[in-house]
């Protein structure tokens, strides 16, 4: 015990005794740090930006301070800059709107050099405190251990909402995907899919979890890509018949292609499903509600089969022509009282440019639409050509978000509840593993340089062999314990009822081979 | 509380004159020679079944494992109960990089178990061989493994269960020395509550053993206080895993709650053979506890001692009999290691030495080696194109499981190699050999950052660092890759256009088809396409590739000549008069045709036998008599 106290005192003394060198020479190049925390705008409530200095010096001292000098600077010695969370919290809250400066000194033999100062801006706006994501290897067909996690991004606390291993046995496993929350989980409503073993869709509300079977004889598949209505207990889903192919030479190794897809609306309270859109020769997918719940955005590609009756021929045709499948963005008006949809409006005709647009997301203030644009198809999370684009809904102007985009995949994105932050998944770090990047979006509609979600250990991302999939902001964490998910999943799924509004919708779908459907 | 002391028969009976001298020697110095003899037998068996006979196998097991010195790896291991055993087991498995060193560690742990069994249960000297039985059965848990090594997800398997057993025996010894009921109750409580996350099943089994021991004490002194630790152990052993499962672990499956820490074999009839040694070990340990309450009345070597010795011999025989001795399996593993090292001559040598009917994988490895040595056209049909099944208890696509990474990689199908390395890492756990292939694939694909990611992990291993250092040079300076002979041989095979495809796990079909359908391309691809069309016996695709080859080369390999002569003879469509055939090949073909006419009326079996003798190493024999090959 005495040793422990002694060691602690020594550490405290050493850490308190970090002093800046009295003399130093200015370096003629910028310092390399990982993650890149330079010229970024950070929320005033974000976790410490721990980083690693990627230079070959003998010793390092880092000084973190602000131009206003309202609080004492933070001094850290060593190559890994691990910042005390309490000091960081105070530091940020006292310096809202100020410039955060990072000054790094490097000692080589007896000589200290000082690198040019790194400058970041502390935004006065906060970020939603929680981020949920699925951790999964960038795998192809197989899956084993995957988790849907939630991270308190104001610190480093992370917990597992649910992990598929809990209900799998050695022979049969589950894929869990498409976690989604109503209204940033303010009231604890969530959904996720469980595929294959004990398959179904888990709906969480009122602190309980329940498993639903969304597959009907009249729809293509069970629900796939979800979007919760912001106010009502309604979820719009795409239903897709999906297959997977692999590129033999390309770096974008996986190609997921739909051979057909429609949109459905699930009424949680009535446990009822109805069709939203199922146009012939249209692949409607990726529904997303506007912030006021009066419009439903979605993506759709026009595709006419040469031989529509033959399922195998359809799959081959889609694979052969996959570079000519272009999704456009549309919207339908919605009356939350009558639950009726209006006519379809075009939002962005990507096909006019020989490109494909997916994942439409309207900003919380309704002024902007953020979406992903790639060369073809809908699986932009693997497409190197995929970038984020912004449509100004007032002026109609569409532009690439060059402030954010990289040469690699920039895809799945989500707005914070105040509309000032965007989180998106990108493979820019190594071309394979998606990482959550956060960017400030200012009131003039300009995005700022993004930064990777801070982690306690700066080597975290290098050592992690999992991708961050579907990053979604949350205001409240999921509090339903894992065993409740498990219990719900083990139970028989509650079958939904189907409501047909037209004669056409009363026609049963032909059998779907579940084994060939990627999402079944 | 009085503990039962080691009971020894102090009454020595006079040795009868009729007792043989052998028995007297055995009994000498408290059976010292007997113990040494039995132990030496175990050591010899263990040496034979580890580094002498199974060197490549153990090296492969080490490659199919992973230990990384970092926090993430430790936390990964600790995500299920028994995580510390997995972590420690994976640490020790690395030492099989040098099979002799790994084996010595393994054997010393076996001997530790023997010593602990003797000490924990007071095994009487005349029954000493009993203490050796668990150790010999542990050998069987390794040597009995078949192709399942490619698909079982149990990192650290080689050592984790032995370590668990050592922990069990040591804890039991400690427990027996605790004099107080309440202290023993506390010990058991702690053992389960704190030990379950670290040692999983073995903490629970220890508590069961202690409970049985406590009940034994009760049967002797009838003191109801013995039920306190029993009750505590039972309740804790039932409740603690439930608690940990519900509130702590998310990675652990509900079916593994009470068995976490044991290997992940299926609980079914087919895989019972894998469980059998473990079950026997656990039952034997429980039975051995009987010696703590009843020792034999005499120290003399008698019938029961002889029976114990026979039992020991049976367990040793079980290791010999129960080991998976499949020549193709051994050949494939040795070839796989040689392929990784680009030692093509060794691959050929192993295939020649393999006396059994070859499996598809041995044939594919051999053809790969011939292709790399640029002698396939003269040799690829000089080896039986057979398809002996890959015998394994658990069904899987083992050709793909074992062969996809090296075969795809070496044939330049880099995305497919990377894909299966990734898929297998996901499904069966990250393996060091998969990471190596991922580094190489990423480099060949010019994905330098990705290569660095995998290479960094390999750099954190104990014995694969030097390998990683080599590839770090390529990461730091990609231009250096131009001097890499292995890459230089693969790059020409990568010169094909991107397309969407999927092999559905059918490795051989995919490789054959992808090259057989390629048209044009560089010399390497054109020749490989020609070879694959020969294997597929496709006449139509053969001719353009054959003539392309003839135009670009001075000499035509024997098998190409054989095919041209045969196809021309069969179809009579293509003019081959200008082709410079070797006179010997033409003469041999003449004899082949003559023999065909001569034995045309014979049964197929008989004809095959006759032709095999004379033409067994020709394309002609392959064309007519190699049928019904099974591949997956």
Interface residues (C-beta under 8 A of the other chain):
Chain A: X137 X138 X139 X140 X141 X142 X143 X144 X145 X147 X160 X162 X163 X165 X166 X167 X168 X169 X170 X171 X244 X245 X246 X247 X248 X249 X250 X251 X253 X255 X319 X322 X429 X430 X431 X432 X433 X457 X460 X462 X463 X464 X465 X481 X482 X483 X486
Chain B: X70 X71 X72 X153 X246 X247 X250 X251 X252 X253 X254 X255 X264 X265 X266 X267 X413 X414 X415 X416 X418 X419 X422 X423 X424 X425 X426 X427 X428 X430 X445 X447 X449 X450 X452 X453 X456 X457 X494 X496 X497 X498 X499 X500 X501 X502 X514
